[in-house]
Amino acid sequence: MEEPISVLRCLGEYHSAELFNEDNVKTVTSIEQKKVEDSVQDVFNAYKKNHRLSPPSLQREQHYIYLKRGLRHLSDAYECLDASRPWLCYWILHSLELLDESVPSSVASDVCKFLARCQSPSGGFAGGPGQHPHLAPTYAAVNALCIIGTEEAYNVIDRSAYCAASVASLTNIITAPLFEGTPSWITRCQNWEGGIGGVPGLEAHGGYTFCGMAAMVILQKEHMLDLKSLLAPTHPVYNICPDKVAQAVQHFHQMAVPGKSGSSSQTPNL
């Protein structure tokens, strides 16, 4: 007996619940969001004529070749990310890990040496050699080194320098004094629509929501947040900001939030 083919997510029964809800307030960006959704829906409707669609397959070999090449060479199109080079290492290594593909030892060693050049004598990692260190590339660099997981990689990490929750967790240096006041500050960053902003009083953002939620989970203080409003699917797949058009780049952060909260039942498709 032939096994039934699962339907695409866009054809599932919960898809309509993820469409944009403007909360009875029209804005320029909410109108643009609806236009984008209508355009995408036209494509979905065309596929609905065929009920025997096979799920899209991941081209693993092509992805592996592309990612492996990226660890050695990137085109000049990536010049605009010169201050985000540890992030490129992390994204590529993380993708290879998801594909269960190993990194050649020589390449892994070269990545370690490069990230060591990004580290500041005062602590933390910069976006590139000779640049100023800050928390974002520090997070990316430490994650990249932990993915490599060799003695050389761990020796690059200066364990006395970090104050970010994820880095402290990865390096096993979380202490109460280190994060005194951090949970209460994050709760003040949560806004009226449930998301979390960069600082108290600013609008919420998909990336900051992930970072804030993840930090609270690491510190075991997620109960201090208003989880009901944070997880309410007011915007499709936790949009980047209220009344702003969705961007695929943000889904890396947003799709992880329901799982981290243990409330994936509110979003059955995730």
Protein Blocks (a to p, Z undefined) as FASTA:
>chain_A
ZZdddddfklmmklmmmpccehhpacfklmmmmmmmmmmmmmmmmmmmpmcbccddddfk
lmmmmmmmmmmoccfklmmmmmmmmmmmmmmmmmmmmnopacdfklmmmmmmmmmmmpcf
kgpjdfbehiacdfklmmmmmmmmmmnopaklmmmpcfklpcbfklmmmnopacfklmgo
klmmmmmmpcfkopacfbehiacdfklmmmmmmmmmmnopmmmpcfklmmpcfbghhiab
ghiacdfklmmmmmmmmmmnopammmmmZZ
